[in-house]
Amino acid sequence: MSVKTAPTLTLANGVEMPQLGLGTWPMNDTEAAEAVTTALELGYRMIDTAENYDNERGVGLGIRNASIPRDQVFVTTKFNRKWHSFDGAREACQASLERLGLDYIDLLLIHWPNPDQDRFVEAYLGLLNLLDAGLVRAIGTSNFKPAHLQRLLDLGLTPHLNQIQLDPYHRRDDLIALHRDNNIVTQSWRPLGCGNAMLTDPVITTIAEQHQRTPAQVVLRWAVQQGFATAPKSANPERMAANLSVFDFVLSDEEMASLNRLGRDDPDMLDADTFGH
């Protein structure tokens, strides 16, 4: 029996990236290994991890334990502020490759801009060097706000992707507009929100009932229908399968508008000007 996989998005350098993958935070190595193998067998082809998740070894083991060839798996990882320099980016990449047990990384991201130390431009130049060396296939940023991205853009440096907190409650219209103007792919982390508040919202549950889908599927559909990439975390095979099954229905313009109206200020949202690792 053939499995269904997510469609792909084309990054600015021509690399094809699955639009929906598996997030692995906050799994440990053991949990990540099992979840990654299960996800790959179910049809997932993109796995998202990070140095700071402390589960890259488990992710690598999960990839090796699956029956899917390496060249069909898109692996994303991210590095911390300690490595924000030209040479540091290479050290971070090599350390991740060793932990993952891989020869190359498909997408390597600067995890947070950490503007207080003001070295993310150096780190990005280091990423370009890794791209030229063939150690990574694509490069980008994570949690960069418009001012951080503009700093790179003003130097002629355009990330292939920026991974940000994004869901119907957390609208990022200013960032998304900047991404679209510069051909940067938008990817959302924690796409299903914090806790169950969003997934029990009456607007979302009503739309889910009308489509005979789960609230999580509606929220993920909201993301992919706008062309965003995303990587929901789950270790439950049934939920993994459900999360991947969002490409066979469409939300109406009215439903999308009602979801967009859910945006609100969140004083607890992590601020990349002051938070980072």
Backbone hydrogen bonds, N-H to C=O, Kabsch-Sander energy under -0.5 kcal/mol:
donor,donor_aa,acceptor,acceptor_aa,energy
9,L,17,M,-3.3
11,L,9,L,-0.6
11,L,15,V,-3.0
14,G,11,L,-2.5
17,M,9,L,-3.1
19,Q,7,P,-3.1
21,G,230,T,-2.2
22,L,46,M,-2.7
23,G,21,G,-0.5
23,G,232,P,-1.9
24,T,48,D,-0.9
27,M,24,T,-2.6
32,A,28,N,-3.0
33,A,29,D,-2.6
34,E,30,T,-1.7
35,A,31,E,-2.6
36,V,32,A,-3.0
37,T,33,A,-1.9
38,T,34,E,-2.3
39,A,35,A,-2.9
40,L,36,V,-2.6
41,E,37,T,-2.1
42,L,38,T,-1.5
43,G,39,A,-0.9
43,G,40,L,-0.6
44,Y,39,A,-2.6
45,R,20,L,-0.5
47,I,74,F,-2.6
48,D,22,L,-2.8
49,T,47,I,-0.5
49,T,76,T,-2.6
51,E,78,K,-2.8
53,Y,50,A,-0.9
54,D,50,A,-0.7
54,D,51,E,-1.3
55,N,50,A,-0.7
59,V,55,N,-2.4
60,G,56,E,-2.6
61,L,57,R,-2.2
62,G,58,G,-2.5
63,I,59,V,-2.0
64,R,60,G,-2.2
65,N,61,L,-2.1
66,A,62,G,-0.7
66,A,63,I,-0.7
72,Q,69,P,-2.0
73,V,70,R,-2.0
74,F,45,R,-3.6
75,V,73,V,-0.7
76,T,47,I,-2.7
76,T,74,F,-0.5
77,T,107,L,-2.1
79,F,109,L,-1.9
81,R,277,H,-0.9
83,W,80,N,-1.7
84,H,81,R,-1.9
85,S,83,W,-2.3
89,A,85,S,-2.0
90,R,86,F,-0.8
91,E,87,D,-2.0
92,A,88,G,-2.8
93,C,89,A,-2.3
94,Q,90,R,-2.8
95,A,91,E,-2.2
96,S,92,A,-2.3
97,L,93,C,-2.8
98,E,94,Q,-2.0
99,R,95,A,-2.3
100,L,96,S,-3.1
101,G,97,L,-1.8
102,L,97,L,-1.7
105,I,135,L,-2.4
106,D,75,V,-0.9
107,L,75,V,-2.0
108,L,138,A,-1.9
109,L,77,T,-2.2
110,I,140,G,-1.6
111,H,79,F,-2.0
111,H,109,L,-0.7
117,Q,114,N,-1.7
118,D,114,N,-0.9
123,A,119,R,-2.0
124,Y,120,F,-2.2
125,L,121,V,-2.3
126,G,122,E,-1.9
127,L,123,A,-1.7
128,L,124,Y,-2.1
129,N,125,L,-1.6
130,L,126,G,-1.8
131,L,127,L,-2.3
132,D,128,L,-2.3
133,A,129,N,-1.8
134,G,130,L,-0.6
134,G,131,L,-1.0
135,L,130,L,-1.8
136,V,130,L,-1.0
137,R,105,I,-1.7
138,A,106,D,-0.7
140,G,108,L,-1.8
141,T,161,L,-2.5
142,S,110,I,-1.5
143,N,163,Q,-3.3
148,H,145,K,-0.5
149,L,145,K,-2.5
150,Q,146,P,-2.8
151,R,147,A,-1.5
152,L,148,H,-1.2
153,L,149,L,-2.9
154,D,150,Q,-2.7
155,L,152,L,-1.3
156,G,153,L,-1.9
157,L,152,L,-2.5
158,T,156,G,-0.6
160,H,139,I,-2.2
161,L,139,I,-0.5
162,N,185,V,-2.3
163,Q,141,T,-2.2
164,I,162,N,-0.5
164,I,187,Q,-3.0
166,L,189,W,-1.0
167,D,170,H,-1.5
171,R,169,Y,-0.7
176,I,172,R,-2.7
177,A,173,D,-2.2
178,L,174,D,-1.7
179,H,175,L,-2.8
180,R,176,I,-2.6
181,D,177,A,-2.2
182,N,178,L,-1.0
182,N,179,H,-0.8
183,N,180,R,-0.9
184,I,179,H,-2.6
185,V,160,H,-2.4
185,V,183,N,-0.5
187,Q,162,N,-2.0
187,Q,185,V,-0.5
188,S,229,A,-2.5
189,W,164,I,-2.4
193,G,190,R,-1.7
195,G,193,G,-0.6
197,A,194,C,-0.7
200,T,196,N,-1.1
200,T,197,A,-0.7
201,D,198,M,-1.5
205,T,201,D,-2.8
206,T,202,P,-2.2
207,I,203,V,-1.6
208,A,204,I,-2.4
209,E,205,T,-2.2
210,Q,206,T,-2.0
211,H,207,I,-1.6
212,Q,208,A,-0.7
212,Q,209,E,-0.6
213,R,208,A,-2.7
218,V,214,T,-1.8
219,V,215,P,-2.3
220,L,216,A,-2.5
221,R,217,Q,-2.4
222,W,218,V,-2.2
223,A,219,V,-1.4
224,V,220,L,-2.6
225,Q,221,R,-2.6
226,Q,222,W,-0.5
226,Q,223,A,-1.0
227,G,224,V,-1.6
228,F,223,A,-1.9
229,A,186,T,-3.0
230,T,19,Q,-2.4
231,A,188,S,-1.0
234,S,23,G,-0.6
240,M,236,N,-2.9
241,A,237,P,-2.4
242,A,238,E,-2.2
243,N,239,R,-2.9
244,L,240,M,-1.6
245,S,241,A,-0.9
245,S,242,A,-0.7
246,V,244,L,-1.3
256,M,252,S,-2.7
257,A,253,D,-2.3
258,S,254,E,-2.2
259,L,255,E,-2.0
260,N,256,M,-2.4
261,R,257,A,-1.5
262,L,259,L,-1.6
263,G,260,N,-1.2
264,R,169,Y,-2.3
269,M,266,D,-1.9
272,A,270,L,-0.6
274,T,271,D,-1.8
275,F,271,D,-3.2
